[in-house]
Amino acid sequence: MLSKLNYCWRVLGTGFCFSVFGLGGVVLSVLVFPLQRMCYQDPHVRQARARKVVHYSFRFFVALMDTLGVIGFHVYDKQVLKTLKGELVLANHPSLIDVVVLISAIPNADCVVKAHLFKNPFMRGVIKSTGYISNADPQGLLEDCERSLAQGNNLIIFPEGTRSHGGNLNRFKRGAANIALRAQCPIRAVLITMQPSTLTKGVPWYRVAPVKAHMHLQVAQEQPQPRLQDEQPVSVQSRALTRYLQTYFHNQVEKL
């Protein structure tokens, strides 16, 4: 009986939290960001302030889910994540809320978002105000990522490109490797686990895990050290770096 009550509570709690998330996006878009546009004329300052608002909003969302007992969150190496600057943050992607938790832990975070989210009524205002990068134009994407990293932002990328399922990593895309090669920036690997698995690809939000799930997010102890050959074509280096990252993350996740 208690387990059934707990399950029902987590379903209701998950629905409530996502409702708050959507409503929060509307409030930020309609009230907060327009006020910021009035207060800050410099677009770079305005964008930085908007990202800080999103950072604290996501921290609130994570705390809300944790407090209600929907999902337990365990974020390690918080001080390391707070002090990152101009790094390419690569992470595996087991759940729907991975980017939310990462942005809640990294104050000056940027990320690449899918083009269709620019039409989402709950998120488009947030995305436009923060200047998060669209993946609509592959060439423009690389330029925008390079520019963002040069400005000192930390760029969050999921090399898998989409959520994994059942704890197995998807085949890595070459986007992360192309960005790393073009920007020549430090790579910071972050490992995420969600046990038991929930909010995965193809599973509706209301189909929660049979018991309370716990997300663990930590900076990898052994950071990737790719060996690049400048004399090789970029396409060859990109394929080699992608294979290296795939193997690296597979080995690191296996240790968890």
C-alpha positions as a Markdown table, in Angstrom:
| # | Residue | x | y | z |
|---|---|---|---|---|
| 1 | Met | 0.0 | 0.0 | 0.0 |
| 2 | Leu | 2.8 | 2.4 | 1.0 |
| 3 | Ser | 4.7 | 1.7 | -2.3 |
| 4 | Lys | 1.5 | 2.4 | -4.3 |
| 5 | Leu | 0.9 | 5.7 | -2.5 |
| 6 | Asn | 4.5 | 6.7 | -3.0 |
| 7 | Tyr | 4.3 | 5.9 | -6.7 |
| 8 | Cys | 1.1 | 7.9 | -7.1 |
| 9 | Trp | 2.7 | 10.8 | -5.2 |
| 10 | Arg | 5.7 | 10.8 | -7.5 |
| 11 | Val | 3.5 | 10.8 | -10.6 |
| 12 | Leu | 1.5 | 13.8 | -9.2 |
| 13 | Gly | 4.7 | 15.5 | -8.0 |
| 14 | Thr | 6.3 | 15.0 | -11.5 |
| 15 | Gly | 3.3 | 16.6 | -13.2 |
| 16 | Phe | 3.3 | 19.5 | -10.7 |
| 17 | Cys | 7.0 | 20.1 | -11.2 |
| 18 | Phe | 6.8 | 20.2 | -15.0 |
| 19 | Ser | 3.8 | 22.4 | -14.8 |
| 20 | Val | 5.8 | 24.8 | -12.6 |
| 21 | Phe | 8.7 | 24.5 | -15.2 |
| 22 | Gly | 6.4 | 25.5 | -18.1 |
| 23 | Leu | 4.7 | 28.3 | -16.1 |
| 24 | Gly | 8.1 | 29.6 | -15.0 |
| 25 | Gly | 9.2 | 29.8 | -18.6 |
| 26 | Val | 6.2 | 31.9 | -19.5 |
| 27 | Val | 6.7 | 34.2 | -16.4 |
| 28 | Leu | 10.3 | 34.8 | -17.3 |
| 29 | Ser | 9.5 | 35.5 | -21.0 |
| 30 | Val | 6.6 | 37.8 | -20.2 |
| 31 | Leu | 7.8 | 39.7 | -17.1 |
| 32 | Val | 11.4 | 39.2 | -16.1 |
| 33 | Phe | 13.3 | 39.3 | -19.4 |
| 34 | Pro | 11.3 | 42.3 | -20.8 |
| 35 | Leu | 12.3 | 44.2 | -17.6 |
| 36 | Gln | 15.9 | 43.2 | -18.1 |
| 37 | Arg | 15.8 | 44.5 | -21.7 |
| 38 | Met | 14.6 | 47.9 | -20.2 |
| 39 | Cys | 17.4 | 47.9 | -17.6 |
| 40 | Tyr | 20.4 | 46.7 | -19.6 |
| 41 | Gln | 21.1 | 48.3 | -23.0 |
| 42 | Asp | 24.3 | 46.3 | -23.7 |
| 43 | Pro | 23.1 | 43.0 | -25.3 |
| 44 | His | 26.0 | 41.0 | -23.9 |
| 45 | Val | 25.3 | 42.2 | -20.3 |
| 46 | Arg | 21.6 | 41.5 | -20.9 |
| 47 | Gln | 22.3 | 38.0 | -22.1 |
| 48 | Ala | 24.6 | 37.3 | -19.2 |
| 49 | Arg | 21.9 | 38.5 | -16.7 |
| 50 | Ala | 19.3 | 36.3 | -18.4 |
| 51 | Arg | 21.5 | 33.3 | -18.2 |
| 52 | Lys | 22.0 | 33.9 | -14.5 |
| 53 | Val | 18.2 | 34.1 | -14.0 |
| 54 | Val | 17.9 | 30.7 | -15.8 |
| 55 | His | 20.7 | 29.3 | -13.7 |
| 56 | Tyr | 18.9 | 30.2 | -10.4 |
| 57 | Ser | 15.5 | 29.2 | -11.8 |
| 58 | Phe | 16.8 | 25.7 | -12.7 |
| 59 | Arg | 18.4 | 25.5 | -9.2 |
| 60 | Phe | 14.9 | 26.1 | -7.8 |
| 61 | Phe | 13.4 | 23.5 | -10.1 |
| 62 | Val | 15.9 | 20.9 | -9.1 |
| 63 | Ala | 15.4 | 21.7 | -5.4 |
| 64 | Leu | 11.6 | 21.5 | -5.8 |
| 65 | Met | 11.8 | 18.0 | -7.3 |
| 66 | Asp | 14.2 | 16.9 | -4.6 |
| 67 | Thr | 12.1 | 18.4 | -1.8 |
| 68 | Leu | 8.9 | 16.8 | -3.0 |
| 69 | Gly | 10.6 | 13.4 | -3.2 |
| 70 | Val | 10.1 | 13.1 | -6.9 |
| 71 | Ile | 13.8 | 12.5 | -7.7 |
| 72 | Gly | 16.9 | 12.7 | -5.5 |
| 73 | Phe | 19.7 | 14.8 | -6.8 |
| 74 | His | 23.4 | 14.3 | -5.8 |
| 75 | Val | 25.7 | 16.8 | -7.5 |
| 76 | Tyr | 29.3 | 16.4 | -6.7 |
| 77 | Asp | 32.4 | 18.6 | -7.4 |
| 78 | Lys | 30.1 | 21.7 | -7.1 |
| 79 | Gln | 33.1 | 24.0 | -6.6 |
| 80 | Val | 34.8 | 22.7 | -9.7 |
| 81 | Leu | 31.6 | 23.3 | -11.8 |
| 82 | Lys | 31.2 | 26.8 | -10.4 |
| 83 | Thr | 34.7 | 27.9 | -11.5 |
| 84 | Leu | 34.7 | 26.6 | -15.0 |
| 85 | Lys | 35.5 | 29.2 | -17.7 |
| 86 | Gly | 35.6 | 28.7 | -21.5 |
| 87 | Glu | 35.4 | 24.9 | -21.3 |
| 88 | Leu | 33.5 | 22.4 | -23.5 |
| 89 | Val | 31.4 | 20.4 | -21.0 |
| 90 | Leu | 30.7 | 17.0 | -22.4 |
| 91 | Ala | 28.2 | 14.7 | -20.7 |
| 92 | Asn | 26.3 | 11.5 | -21.3 |
| 93 | His | 22.6 | 11.9 | -21.6 |
| 94 | Pro | 20.4 | 9.4 | -19.7 |
| 95 | Ser | 17.4 | 11.6 | -18.9 |
| 96 | Leu | 15.2 | 14.5 | -20.0 |
| 97 | Ile | 16.4 | 16.8 | -17.2 |
| 98 | Asp | 20.2 | 16.4 | -17.7 |
| 99 | Val | 20.7 | 19.9 | -19.2 |
| 100 | Val | 18.6 | 21.5 | -16.5 |
| 101 | Val | 20.7 | 20.0 | -13.7 |
| 102 | Leu | 23.9 | 20.9 | -15.5 |
| 103 | Ile | 22.9 | 24.5 | -16.0 |
| 104 | Ser | 21.7 | 24.7 | -12.4 |
| 105 | Ala | 25.3 | 23.7 | -11.4 |
| 106 | Ile | 27.2 | 25.8 | -13.9 |
| 107 | Pro | 26.5 | 29.6 | -13.6 |
| 108 | Asn | 27.9 | 30.8 | -16.9 |
| 109 | Ala | 26.6 | 27.9 | -19.1 |
| 110 | Asp | 25.7 | 28.0 | -22.8 |
| 111 | Cys | 24.1 | 25.1 | -24.7 |
| 112 | Val | 23.0 | 24.0 | -28.1 |
| 113 | Val | 19.2 | 23.6 | -28.4 |
| 114 | Lys | 17.1 | 21.9 | -31.1 |
| 115 | Ala | 15.6 | 24.3 | -33.6 |
| 116 | His | 12.0 | 23.3 | -32.9 |
| 117 | Leu | 12.3 | 24.6 | -29.3 |
| 118 | Phe | 12.4 | 28.1 | -30.7 |
| 119 | Lys | 8.7 | 27.6 | -31.5 |
| 120 | Asn | 7.8 | 26.2 | -28.1 |
| 121 | Pro | 5.6 | 28.8 | -26.3 |
| 122 | Phe | 7.0 | 27.9 | -22.9 |
| 123 | Met | 10.7 | 28.0 | -23.9 |
| 124 | Arg | 11.2 | 30.2 | -26.9 |
| 125 | Gly | 11.3 | 33.4 | -24.8 |
| 126 | Val | 13.9 | 31.9 | -22.5 |
| 127 | Ile | 16.1 | 30.6 | -25.4 |
| 128 | Lys | 16.0 | 33.9 | -27.3 |
| 129 | Ser | 16.8 | 36.0 | -24.2 |
| 130 | Thr | 19.7 | 33.8 | -23.1 |
| 131 | Gly | 21.1 | 33.5 | -26.6 |
| 132 | Tyr | 21.4 | 29.7 | -26.4 |
| 133 | Ile | 22.6 | 28.3 | -29.7 |
| 134 | Ser | 20.2 | 26.8 | -32.3 |
| 135 | Asn | 21.3 | 23.7 | -34.3 |
| 136 | Ala | 19.3 | 24.8 | -37.3 |
| 137 | Asp | 22.4 | 25.8 | -39.3 |
| 138 | Pro | 25.4 | 23.4 | -39.0 |
| 139 | Gln | 28.0 | 25.9 | -40.2 |
| 140 | Gly | 26.6 | 28.8 | -38.2 |
| 141 | Leu | 26.4 | 26.4 | -35.2 |
| 142 | Leu | 30.2 | 25.9 | -35.2 |
| 143 | Glu | 30.8 | 29.6 | -35.4 |
| 144 | Asp | 28.4 | 30.4 | -32.6 |
| 145 | Cys | 29.9 | 27.7 | -30.4 |
| 146 | Glu | 33.5 | 29.0 | -31.0 |
| 147 | Arg | 32.4 | 32.5 | -30.3 |
| 148 | Ser | 30.6 | 31.5 | -27.1 |
| 149 | Leu | 33.7 | 29.6 | -25.8 |
| 150 | Ala | 36.0 | 32.5 | -26.7 |
| 151 | Gln | 33.7 | 34.8 | -24.5 |
| 152 | Gly | 34.4 | 32.6 | -21.5 |
| 153 | Asn | 31.1 | 30.7 | -21.5 |
| 154 | Asn | 31.0 | 27.0 | -20.7 |
| 155 | Leu | 29.3 | 25.1 | -23.6 |
| 156 | Ile | 27.3 | 22.1 | -22.7 |
| 157 | Ile | 27.1 | 19.4 | -25.3 |
| 158 | Phe | 25.8 | 15.8 | -25.3 |
| 159 | Pro | 27.9 | 13.9 | -27.8 |
| 160 | Glu | 25.2 | 11.3 | -28.1 |
| 161 | Gly | 22.9 | 14.0 | -29.6 |
| 162 | Thr | 19.8 | 12.5 | -27.9 |
| 163 | Arg | 18.8 | 10.7 | -24.8 |
| 164 | Ser | 20.1 | 7.2 | -24.3 |
| 165 | His | 17.9 | 4.3 | -23.2 |
| 166 | Gly | 18.5 | 1.6 | -20.7 |
| 167 | Gly | 21.9 | 2.9 | -19.6 |
| 168 | Asn | 23.6 | 2.1 | -22.9 |
| 169 | Leu | 25.3 | 5.0 | -24.7 |
| 170 | Asn | 24.2 | 6.0 | -28.1 |
| 171 | Arg | 26.7 | 6.2 | -30.9 |
| 172 | Phe | 28.4 | 9.6 | -30.6 |
| 173 | Lys | 27.9 | 12.3 | -33.2 |
| 174 | Arg | 30.8 | 14.3 | -34.6 |
| 175 | Gly | 29.5 | 17.6 | -33.5 |
| 176 | Ala | 31.3 | 17.7 | -30.1 |
| 177 | Ala | 34.6 | 16.7 | -31.8 |
| 178 | Asn | 34.2 | 19.4 | -34.5 |
| 179 | Ile | 33.6 | 22.1 | -31.9 |
| 180 | Ala | 36.6 | 21.0 | -29.8 |
| 181 | Leu | 38.9 | 21.0 | -32.8 |
| 182 | Arg | 37.7 | 24.3 | -34.1 |
| 183 | Ala | 37.7 | 26.1 | -30.8 |
| 184 | Gln | 40.8 | 24.4 | -29.4 |
| 185 | Cys | 39.3 | 24.6 | -26.0 |
| 186 | Pro | 39.6 | 22.5 | -22.8 |
| 187 | Ile | 37.3 | 19.5 | -22.5 |
| 188 | Arg | 35.6 | 18.8 | -19.2 |
| 189 | Ala | 33.8 | 15.5 | -18.9 |
| 190 | Val | 30.8 | 15.1 | -16.6 |
| 191 | Leu | 29.2 | 11.8 | -15.8 |
| 192 | Ile | 25.5 | 11.4 | -15.1 |
| 193 | Thr | 23.7 | 8.4 | -13.8 |
| 194 | Met | 19.9 | 8.0 | -13.1 |
| 195 | Gln | 19.0 | 4.9 | -11.1 |
| 196 | Pro | 16.5 | 3.5 | -11.7 |
| 197 | Ser | 16.2 | 4.8 | -15.2 |
| 198 | Thr | 13.4 | 7.4 | -15.7 |
| 199 | Leu | 12.5 | 10.3 | -18.0 |
| 200 | Thr | 14.3 | 8.4 | -20.8 |
| 201 | Lys | 13.7 | 8.8 | -24.5 |
| 202 | Gly | 10.3 | 7.5 | -25.7 |
| 203 | Val | 8.9 | 7.1 | -22.2 |
| 204 | Pro | 6.2 | 9.6 | -21.1 |
| 205 | Trp | 6.9 | 11.7 | -18.0 |
| 206 | Tyr | 4.0 | 10.1 | -16.0 |
| 207 | Arg | 5.5 | 6.6 | -16.3 |
| 208 | Val | 7.9 | 7.1 | -13.4 |
| 209 | Ala | 10.2 | 4.5 | -12.0 |
| 210 | Pro | 8.8 | 1.9 | -9.6 |
| 211 | Val | 10.9 | 3.4 | -6.8 |
| 212 | Lys | 12.3 | 6.9 | -6.3 |
| 213 | Ala | 15.1 | 7.6 | -8.8 |
| 214 | His | 18.3 | 9.2 | -7.9 |
| 215 | Met | 20.5 | 11.3 | -10.2 |
| 216 | His | 24.2 | 11.4 | -9.6 |
| 217 | Leu | 26.2 | 14.1 | -11.5 |
| 218 | Gln | 30.0 | 14.3 | -11.1 |
| 219 | Val | 33.1 | 15.6 | -12.8 |
| 220 | Ala | 35.1 | 12.6 | -14.1 |
| 221 | Gln | 38.2 | 12.0 | -12.1 |
| 222 | Glu | 40.2 | 11.0 | -15.2 |
| 223 | Gln | 39.6 | 13.8 | -17.8 |
| 224 | Pro | 39.9 | 13.0 | -21.5 |
| 225 | Gln | 43.4 | 13.6 | -23.0 |
| 226 | Pro | 42.9 | 13.3 | -26.8 |
| 227 | Arg | 46.1 | 13.2 | -28.9 |
| 228 | Leu | 45.5 | 15.3 | -32.0 |
| 229 | Gln | 47.6 | 15.4 | -35.1 |
| 230 | Asp | 47.7 | 18.9 | -36.6 |
| 231 | Glu | 49.0 | 17.6 | -40.0 |
| 232 | Gln | 45.9 | 15.5 | -40.5 |
| 233 | Pro | 42.7 | 16.8 | -42.2 |
| 234 | Val | 40.1 | 18.1 | -39.8 |
| 235 | Ser | 37.6 | 15.4 | -41.0 |
| 236 | Val | 40.1 | 12.7 | -40.1 |
| 237 | Gln | 40.8 | 14.2 | -36.7 |
| 238 | Ser | 37.1 | 14.6 | -36.1 |
| 239 | Arg | 36.4 | 11.0 | -36.7 |
| 240 | Ala | 39.3 | 9.9 | -34.5 |
| 241 | Leu | 38.3 | 12.3 | -31.7 |
| 242 | Thr | 34.7 | 11.0 | -31.8 |
| 243 | Arg | 35.9 | 7.4 | -31.5 |
| 244 | Tyr | 38.1 | 8.4 | -28.7 |
| 245 | Leu | 35.3 | 10.2 | -26.8 |
| 246 | Gln | 33.0 | 7.2 | -27.3 |
| 247 | Thr | 35.5 | 4.8 | -25.8 |
| 248 | Tyr | 36.4 | 7.2 | -23.0 |
| 249 | Phe | 32.8 | 7.7 | -21.9 |
| 250 | His | 31.9 | 4.1 | -22.2 |
| 251 | Asn | 34.8 | 3.2 | -19.9 |
| 252 | Gln | 34.0 | 6.0 | -17.4 |
| 253 | Val | 30.3 | 5.1 | -17.2 |
| 254 | Glu | 31.2 | 1.4 | -16.8 |
| 255 | Lys | 33.1 | 2.4 | -13.6 |
| 256 | Leu | 30.1 | 4.0 | -12.0 |
